């Protein structure tokens, strides 16, 4: 998956924007974090189903949390606002309704 995200980023028109959550997003700045967030959250879901532990790197979780903090999905039904909890991964899981 990481190679796919990297290829999309490298080969795309970086001046393009994408409509996400009702907002026009900057493709070059927001696509990789959105993909990363989707991958770690759904990776967690899969691992939970398989009974396999999943713990993404703490620094990655902290960067994803800070980059996506103002995104409207955190106020969608079933989701909640991010906090300043010291454990960014736990905060991402809680805020995403997991």
C-alpha positions as CSV (number, residue, x, y, z in Angstrom):
1,X,0.0,0.0,0.0
2,X,2.8,2.4,0.9
3,X,4.2,2.1,-2.7
4,X,0.7,2.8,-4.1
5,X,0.4,6.0,-2.0
6,X,3.9,7.0,-2.9
7,X,3.2,6.5,-6.6
8,X,0.0,8.4,-6.5
9,X,1.8,11.3,-4.8
10,X,4.8,11.3,-7.2
11,X,2.8,10.8,-10.4
12,X,-0.1,13.1,-9.8
13,X,-0.6,16.8,-10.5
14,X,0.3,18.2,-7.1
15,X,-1.6,21.4,-7.9
16,X,-4.8,19.4,-7.8
17,X,-7.2,19.5,-4.9
18,X,-9.7,16.9,-3.6
19,X,-13.1,17.3,-2.2
20,X,-13.1,15.6,1.2
21,X,-15.6,15.9,4.1
22,X,-17.2,18.9,2.4
23,X,-13.9,20.8,2.2
24,X,-11.5,21.4,-0.7
25,X,-8.2,19.8,0.4
26,X,-4.7,20.3,-0.8
27,X,-3.8,17.1,-2.6
28,X,0.0,17.4,-1.9
29,X,-0.4,18.1,1.8
30,X,-3.4,16.1,2.8
31,X,-3.5,12.9,0.7
32,X,-0.6,11.1,2.4
33,X,-1.9,11.7,5.9
34,X,-5.4,10.7,4.9
35,X,-4.1,7.5,3.4
36,X,-1.9,6.9,6.4
37,X,-4.8,7.4,8.8
38,X,-7.0,5.1,6.8
39,X,-4.3,2.4,6.7
40,X,-3.5,2.4,10.4
41,X,-7.2,2.5,11.5
42,X,-8.3,-0.2,9.1
43,X,-5.1,-2.2,9.7
44,X,-6.0,-2.1,13.4
45,X,-9.5,-3.3,12.6
46,X,-8.2,-6.3,10.6
47,X,-5.7,-7.2,13.3
48,X,-8.4,-7.0,16.0
49,X,-10.5,-9.4,13.9
50,X,-7.5,-11.8,13.6
51,X,-6.5,-11.4,17.3
52,X,-3.1,-10.1,16.3
53,X,-1.6,-7.1,18.1
54,X,-1.1,-3.9,16.2
55,X,0.9,-0.9,17.4
56,X,1.9,1.7,14.9
57,X,5.0,3.9,15.7
58,X,4.2,6.6,18.3
59,X,5.8,9.3,16.3
60,X,3.7,8.5,13.2
61,X,0.5,8.5,15.3
62,X,1.5,11.9,16.8
63,X,2.1,13.4,13.3
64,X,-1.2,12.0,11.9
65,X,-3.1,13.3,14.9
66,X,-1.6,16.8,14.6
67,X,-2.1,17.0,10.8
68,X,-5.7,15.8,10.9
69,X,-6.8,17.6,14.1
70,X,-8.8,20.3,12.3
71,X,-10.5,17.9,9.8
72,X,-14.3,17.7,10.0
73,X,-14.4,13.9,10.3
74,X,-13.6,14.2,14.0
75,X,-17.0,15.8,14.5
76,X,-18.9,13.2,12.4
77,X,-21.5,10.8,14.0
78,X,-19.6,8.1,15.8
79,X,-16.4,10.1,16.0
80,X,-15.2,12.6,18.5
81,X,-12.7,15.4,18.9
82,X,-9.0,14.7,19.4
83,X,-7.5,15.5,22.7
84,X,-3.9,16.3,23.9
85,X,-3.6,12.8,25.4
86,X,0.1,11.8,25.7
87,X,-0.7,8.6,23.8
88,X,-1.6,9.7,20.3
89,X,-2.5,6.2,19.1
90,X,-5.1,5.7,21.9
91,X,-6.5,9.1,21.1
92,X,-6.8,8.3,17.4
93,X,-8.6,5.0,18.3
94,X,-10.9,6.6,20.8
95,X,-11.8,9.6,18.5
96,X,-12.5,7.3,15.6
97,X,-15.0,5.3,17.6
98,X,-12.8,2.2,18.1
